[in-house]
Amino acid sequence: MAVRSRLITIAGPLVLVCLAASCTTAPQTTARRSAVPRSAPPATAQSTTVWLCRPGMASDPCTVSLATTRVTASGTSTMVHPVVTSSAAKFDCFYVHPRVGPSVTAQVAATTAEAAPFSPVCRVWAPAFMESPDPGPGGIGVADISVQDAFEEYLAHDNDGRPVIFIGHSEGAATLITLLAKLVDTSPGLRSRMVLAILLGGNVTVPDGKVTGGSFRHIPLCSSRGEAGCVIAYSTFPGTPPSNSMFGRPGQGMSLNTGQTATSGVEVACVNPAAVGGGTADLSPIFSTDTSAGDDVGIVGPGTAFKTPWVAYPGLYKATCEHGDNATWLQVMKATGPSDHRQTVTEVRGPDFGYHPDDVNLAIGDLVADTTAAESAWSNR
């Protein structure tokens, strides 16, 4: 099986609760605002948000079939069709895609690959945003402004007081760090409605050894699965990030997109999605077979023979949070021996990026399970 130059993987006894053609989400309201090439006109003359995904839209790419081919270490494959949770219609997921260029096709493909697997547990809202060069120290860029506009419009017209899960990757995570710090961290009301924030490859920071402070004053890192109102954050690497890495090191790379310039006294956050309380655990990766998004997200490359839109490799990877040399990262390791010939991820963009394009999909089954647990905790508090 050939993989795109990068390689992808999916694993685990599929934790996703929907991945099926029969999965549906409750219909919802129409779109409103954002700045990016438009795949559809805005809902009104006053509206500028372009939604890549939103409840009720025709052909919503976040409610596609999640049928998955599950391939074991022995090569045996089966098709799985998980189902929507009974609570999915009660929660909204607000997802922001990574930088993939101005192509709407690429933005939709990236959003589908990283956000569609959450549709069994929430209604997914995903705005397109105007991409711009990295803003550098000081933070706010065009992407931050367009995402904030979309979120504020969603709150005003579509949220109806519903609890929200925030999901972002790479530049999408950086824009959400800025948005959460400005609008949610400072508002007890919005904090009370935040079920979970999944901010991957965006360099969330905390004071050394702490779970609060740094990027957010009040919002803590998650300390256990089933905790609500907290943050899961990490960047994936096979080993210590190089000294000039964009990710995992405070005060450089992605940190500059959010104005976090401190290099001492703080560390980049790592919460293992498969073992939120700490330790080593097997990951549950899930990858899209659509190559339209290019190397920016976790996909299976051209030449693969899978007939489903998703593929899983259970038990292929394990991961643990590591800290050293002023870096913090989620170390991803192959969990099986040389007789396992399933494809594995590679550092397609070089050691400075590690497994960054695969941050989400390497553990998306775990992230969906974390979301389900946080929703239960939020509902029962």
N, C-alpha and C positions, 0 to 999 in steps of 0.2 A: 504494500500500500504506500503510495507516494503521498507526501504531505506537501502542502505549500511550503515554500522554503523554510517556514518556521516550525511547523508541526503542531499538532494539537492533541488534545486528550480529553477524555471525559471519563468519569469514573463512577464508582460507587454503586451500591444497590440503589439506584436512582432515587434520590431523595425528593426530586421534583414531584409535586403533587398534581400536575396536569399534563403536560406533554402529549396531548392527544388531539386528533382532528375534531373530536366531539366537544372539546373544552370551549366554554363560552364565558363571557363576563357580562355583568349587568350593563345595559345601555346607559349612556349618559349624555351630558350636554355637548354643545358644539364648541368650536374653537374660538380663539381670539388673538393672540399677538406674539411677535418675535421678529427678528431681523435675519433673514437668510434667503437664498433662492427658494422660491415657493413651488411646491408640488401641487398646491391647491390654493384658491383664493381665500382670503380671510373671511370670517363669518359675517362681518359688517364693515361698512366703510371706515368706521372708527377703529376697527380691530387690526392689529398687525401681527399677532402671534400665529406662527405656522406650527401646527402640531404634527409631528411625525407619527405619534400614537396618541389616541385619546378614546375614552369610552364612547361607543356609539358611532364612531366614524366608519365609513364604508371601507372594506378591505383593510382593516386595521392590522399593520404588520406585527403588532405585539400580541395578537390573538390568533396567530397562525397555528397550524398543526405542530404539536410538540412530540410527534411519534419519534421514537429513538431506537436506534440499533445498539444493543448492549453487547459488547464484545469482551469475552473473558480472556484470561492469560493463555488458556489452551486453544483459543481461536474460535470457540463456540460463540455463536451470535443468536440473540433473540430480540424480538421487537417488544417494546414496552409502551403502555398507554396509561400513564398516571391520570388522576382525575382532579377536578377543581375542588378546593376545600369549601366547606359550607360557609366559611366566614369571608371568602374572597371579596364579595360585594360590599363588605363593610369598610374596607381599607383602600386608600389610594397610594400608589407608588409614583413618585415624581422623579423621573430619570433624566440625566443629562449625559449625552454621548461624548466620547473623546474627540480630539481634533482629527478629522478624516478628510478635510478639504471641503470645497464649496459644493461638490456634487451631491444632490439630493439622494441619488441612488446609493452612494456610499454611506450617507448619514442614515438612511433607512436600514441598510444592511447591518451597520454597526449596532443600531438600536435594536433590531430584531435579535441579533446574536446575543446581546447582553441583557436586554430587558424582557423579551418575550417569555423566557422561562419563569419570570415572576408572575405572569398573568394568572396562574392557578391560585395565587394567594392574595392578589390585590388587583385593582383596576389601574392600568398603567397610563400615565400622562408623560409624554416625552416631547418637549419643545425642540424645534430646530434653533440653532443660534448662529449669530454672525461670528465667524472666526477671525482672529486678528493675530498679529505677531505677539509673542510673549510680552506682557506689559512690563516685566522686570520689577525691581524693587518698588514697593508702593501699591502694587496689586491691581486695582480696578482696570479692566480692559473692556473692549467692546462685547466680548462674550459674557462677562459678568453683568453688564447692563442689560443685554437682551434676555438673559435667563432670569434676572430679577424682575424685569417687566412681565415676562411670561408667568412667573410664580405669583406676582401680585395680582395679575388679572385672573389667574386660576383661583386664588383665594377670594377675590371679590365676586366672581360670577359662578364658580363651579364647585368649590370645596364644600360648602354647606356645613362647615364645622366638622368635617370628617377627619379621622386620624390619618397621618401621612408617614410613609416610609420614603426616605431620600436615598437615591442611588446614583452614584457618579463614578466615572473612571477617567483617569489622566486629567486632561484639561477640564473634563466634565466634573471631576471630583474637586479640582481647584476652584471652579466657579461656585460649586455648592459650599465649599468651605467659606468663601467670601459671603455668600448669601446667608448661610446659617449664622455666621458670626454677627452679621449686621441685623438680621430680621428675627431670627428664632432664639438665639442664645440670650438676646436682650429682652425677650418677651415671655413672661411666665405663661401666658395663655397659649402661645404657639408651642412652647416647650412641652406643655402638658399634652399636646396633640401629636408630638413627634414620637412615633413608635420606635423607629430605628433609623440610623444614618449609616449607609454603606459607602465609604469614601475611599476608593482604591487607587493607588498610584498617584495620590495628590499631595503626599507629605503632610498629613495632619501631625501637629507637634504637641507634646506635653512636656512639662518640667521633668527632669531626670527622675525616673522611678515613680512618677505620679500618674493618676488617671484623669485629672482635671487640670485646667490651666493651659497655657500655650495658645493653640488655635481658638479654643473656646473657654470662656470663664466658668460656665455652669454645666455645659454638656459633657459628661464623662465618657471615657472609653468603656466598652462593655467588659465585665468581669466574669460573666457566666451566661450560658445559653438560657434564654427565658427571661432576660433582663430587658426592660423597656426603657426608652428615652436615652439610649446610649449610642456610641459610635463603634463600628467595626472598620478598621483601616489597616492596610498593609501594602507592601510591594514585594513581588516574588522574584527570587534570585536562586541560582544553584549554589551560591557561596557568598562570601563577603562582597558587597558592592564596591567597585573600584573607587578610588579617591575622588574622581571627577564625575561620579555617577549622578544622573538626574534625580534619582529616587533613593529613599532610605537614609539620606544624609541631610541634617538640618542646615539651613542657611544657604542652600545652593539648589540648582536645578529647578524642580517644580515648586520648591518653597518660595522662590522669588515671585511666582505668579500670584501668591496670596500675601506678599509683603512680609513674609516671615524670614528675616535676615539673621536672626541670632544663630550662632554656631556653637555656643557653649551654654551649659545649664539646661539645655532642652534636648529632646530626642524625638526622632520620627516614630510615630506610633506603630505598633504591630499587635494586632489581635488575630489569633489563629481562628479562622472561621469554622474549622473542624474540631477545635478544642478551645472554646472561648475562654475557659478558665485557666488555660495553660497546658503545656505538654505537647506531645507528638501524636498525630492521628492521621488516618487515611483520608485523602481528599475525595470528593465526589465531583469530578469535572464533567462538563457537558459542552460540546462544541457544535457549532452550526456547520453545515456542509455547503453553505452559500459563500462564494468567494468574492462577492461584490464589494465588500468593505476593505479588501486588501489586507495589508499586514498590521492594521491597527487594532484588531480584535481577534479572539480565539476562534479559528475556523479550521476545518479539514481542507487540505489543499486539493488542487485539480488532480484528476486521475484516480480518485477513490471510487469505490464501487458501491457505496452505501445508497440504498434506495429511500432512506428516510431523511428528513431535514436535519436530524440531530444524530450524534453518535456518542456512546459512552464506553469508557474503558475502566470498569470497576477494579479497584485494588492496585492500580498502576502506580499511584503516587502517595506519598505521605509528606507531611509538612510540620514544621515547628518554627516558632519565633526565635530569632537569634539576635544577639547584640554584641558588637565589638568594633574596635577601631573607629569609634564615634559614628557607627552606622547601626541601624536596626532594620531587619528584613524578615520576610517569611521564607524560610529555606525550604525549597521543594526538592524532594529526592525520589528517585524511582524506588518503589517498594518491592519489586519482584526481581528475579534473577535473569541471567542471560538467555534462558529458554523462552522468555516472554518477548515475542517479536512485534508487539503492538507499537505503533508510532509514539514517539515522545517529543515533547516540546524542545525547542532549541532557542538560543539567544539570537534570533533572526536579525536584530538590530545591533548586535554586539554586546560585549560585557557591561558597558555603561547602562544599558537598558535592562539587562537581565531578561526575565520572562515577561516584561511589562505588557506587551500586547495581550498576553494570556491571563493577566491578573484576575479578571472576572471569571472566565470560563474554566480555569483550573479548579475552581472551588464553588461553582455556581450551585451545585446541588446542596452544598453545606450552607450557602448564603440563603437559599430559599428556606431551608429548614430553620435557620436562625431567625428569619423573618416570621415564619409561622409561630415559633416559640415566643418571639417578642409580641406578636399580635395577641396571643393567648394571655401573656402577662399583662399587657395593656388593658385588655378587656376585663381581667379579674382583679385589677388593683382597687 
